[in-house]
Amino acid sequence: MSLSHTAAEYMLSDALLPDPSSSRAKGLRLELPSDRLLKFVTVGLPLCLVSLAFAREFSAGSQISCFSPTNFTGKQSAYADTACWDSLIHHGFDAEGRAVTKSLWALKVFPYSLLVVAVLMYLPYLLWRYAAAPALHSDLLFIIDELDKSYNRSVRLVQHMKKVQQASAEPEQFWEEYERARRERYFEFPLLERYLSCKQHSHALVFIYILRNLLLLLFLAATCLYLVFLHLNLFFQDEFSCSIKTGLLQAEPHIPPLIPCKLVFFSVFQLISLSVGSVYVLLIPVVIYNALQLCQWDKGLLSVYEMLPAFDLLSRRMLTCPLNDLNVILLFLRANISELTSFSRLNAVSALREATANKEDIDTVIDFMTLLAGLETTKPKHQ
């Protein structure tokens, strides 16, 4: 008998979780995988393409090529290129023959506008990092620590029950006391459950998360509209007529009124704008999905923790409208499931409970541990 008791004690000791290391606080993920992917693409893509555009500009030299008259010298042709690039105004005629001008300045600042787009795309993540991440980090650290401690307290309770049962002269009296303790909820963990219930009435995290996605959605839509405007108005005109009869050259008779010019970088800018626009359009449904996932509860994680004694946040129907901070915390708990050591063990116990013939014998992790410790011979079945 002493050998079986020793084996049961060793088994229960092995079931205890190790003390959390200090690296847990540093290893918590404060961004969902989909949000991290969105940040990488929305910010990194324009920066990458802008760097390619600037590399193209530095390697190719002049971004414009003007067809100067044959009587121009080399310096005069270089001056014409510089003057037309500085002005970047197309001189043409309408259907009635009247002179009209059209500014192409947006093409000149297009690479810098993509830098502005990258900065705007990063603003929602700065909002989340400084307005919500500190509070979320504290919540996750406390809840993960309490969930693991709750599991350990359950195992230690079984260890204590094992010792009391061994020292008890009347096993039936021991189990009657155990059943009375279950009915009167002596095994509950009120701090953790009430903390989670309190988070259902808080809306700071969910407000910032929705605001973050709305801002990102707004910036994506604005960027796409900006690129559509460029394509409809400018990106189909790689040639234009430039006037260099300004300043000291205005009275020179040998200078023609207009000279044709061609934009060398035009095809590169078209490719960049199409790449950014098409990728951003594809990302809009992802942003919408991230916001809509808050409209339903992630009950899978909490249902596993129903194996803890008296932890019945789901069974007592305390989960109301999902648009609250608790639902946000559950999403990030799912993303940090590797830091939640007790989840894998409770998940295994839940799977074993489903595979057990007499499911009424296993309601909590305490019931499962008492069965493993060899107390099932005298334990009454729960009604």
Secondary structure, DSSP 8 states (H G I E B T S, - for coil): -HHHHHHHHHHHHHHS-----THHHHH---S-HHHHHHHHHHHHHHHHHHHHHHHHHHHH--SEEE---TT--HHHHHHHHHHHHHH-EEEEE-TTS-EEEEE-HHHHTHHHHHHHHHHHHHHHHHHHHHHTHHHHHHHHHHHHHHHHHHHHHHHHHHHHHHHHHHH-S-HHHHHHHHHHHHHTTTT--HHHHHHHHHHTT--HHHHHHHHHHHHHHHHHHHHHHHHHHHHHHTTT--EEEE----GGGTT-TTS-S-EEEEETTHHHHHHHHHHHHHHHHHHHHHHHHHHHGGGS--HHHHHHGGGSTT--TTTTT----S-SHHHHHHHHHHHTGGG-HHHHHHHHHHHHHHH-S-GGG-SSHHHHHHHHTT-TTT-----
